[in-house]
Amino acid sequence: MDGGGGNAALNTSCRQSIELTHLRTTFLLTL
C-alpha cells in the first residue's frame, strides 16, 4: 500500500512536469 502511494505521488510529479513543458512549448510557439 505504501509503495502504491509513492507511485501515485511520482505519477503526479511526472504529469506536472509534462504539463509545464507543454505549456512552455506552447508559449514559445506563440511568440
Buried (B, 14 or more C-beta within 10 A) or exposed (E): EEEEEEEEEEEEEEEEEEEEEEEEEEEEEEE
